[in-house]
């Protein structure tokens, strides 16, 4: 099978999947998993919060994210479905690759000229 340079899901949905799996993980780990910068994850979280898909709660020095699983999807093609229904399938699927619970995955993380980079 050829390698694709596109995805069926947007980065917004990838961030939701990561937060569904572990709502209190640092955004650095979300960025690493999705393959985008930490700044991009922050912008996506702001979008998702504004749209009513999640809320954040300050817990000590970190944020915990609460997904609003009953929030309906906005697109006409997905109307009648909630993010909870989609995430139920995706978040429970086994995942090969980076173990985000292993803090050693961040050893090669650097802060570049334009923000956090891998």
ChimeraX attribute file (.defattr): number of C-alpha atoms within 10 A of each C-alpha:
attribute: neighborCount
match mode: 1-to-1
recipient: residues
	/A:1	3
	/A:2	4
	/A:3	5
	/A:4	6
	/A:5	5
	/A:6	7
	/A:7	7
	/A:8	6
	/A:9	8
	/A:10	11
	/A:11	17
	/A:12	16
	/A:13	17
	/A:14	18
	/A:15	21
	/A:16	25
	/A:17	21
	/A:18	22
	/A:19	21
	/A:20	20
	/A:21	13
	/A:22	16
	/A:23	18
	/A:24	18
	/A:25	17
	/A:26	15
	/A:27	22
	/A:28	20
	/A:29	21
	/A:30	24
	/A:31	23
	/A:32	20
	/A:33	17
	/A:34	19
	/A:35	15
	/A:36	17
	/A:37	19
	/A:38	20
	/A:39	16
	/A:40	17
	/A:41	22
	/A:42	16
	/A:43	12
	/A:44	17
	/A:45	21
	/A:46	15
	/A:47	14
	/A:48	18
	/A:49	17
	/A:50	11
	/A:51	12
	/A:52	13
	/A:53	21
	/A:54	19
	/A:55	17
	/A:56	16
	/A:57	11
	/A:58	10
	/A:59	10
	/A:60	7
	/A:61	5
	/A:62	13
	/A:63	16
	/A:64	17
	/A:65	21
	/A:66	16
	/A:67	20
	/A:68	15
	/A:69	16
	/A:70	12
	/A:71	16
	/A:72	17
	/A:73	17
	/A:74	13
	/A:75	9
	/A:76	7
	/A:77	8
	/A:78	11
	/A:79	10
	/A:80	10
	/A:81	15
	/A:82	17
	/A:83	20
	/A:84	19
	/A:85	14
	/A:86	14
	/A:87	18
	/A:88	13
	/A:89	9
	/A:90	17
	/A:91	17
	/A:92	11
	/A:93	9
	/A:94	6
	/A:95	9
	/A:96	6
	/A:97	6
	/A:98	11
	/A:99	12
	/A:100	17
	/A:101	10
	/A:102	9
	/A:103	9
	/A:104	10
	/A:105	14
	/A:106	13
	/A:107	8
	/A:108	8
	/A:109	14
	/A:110	11
	/A:111	10
	/A:112	9
	/A:113	7
	/A:114	8
	/A:115	11
	/A:116	17
	/A:117	18
	/A:118	15
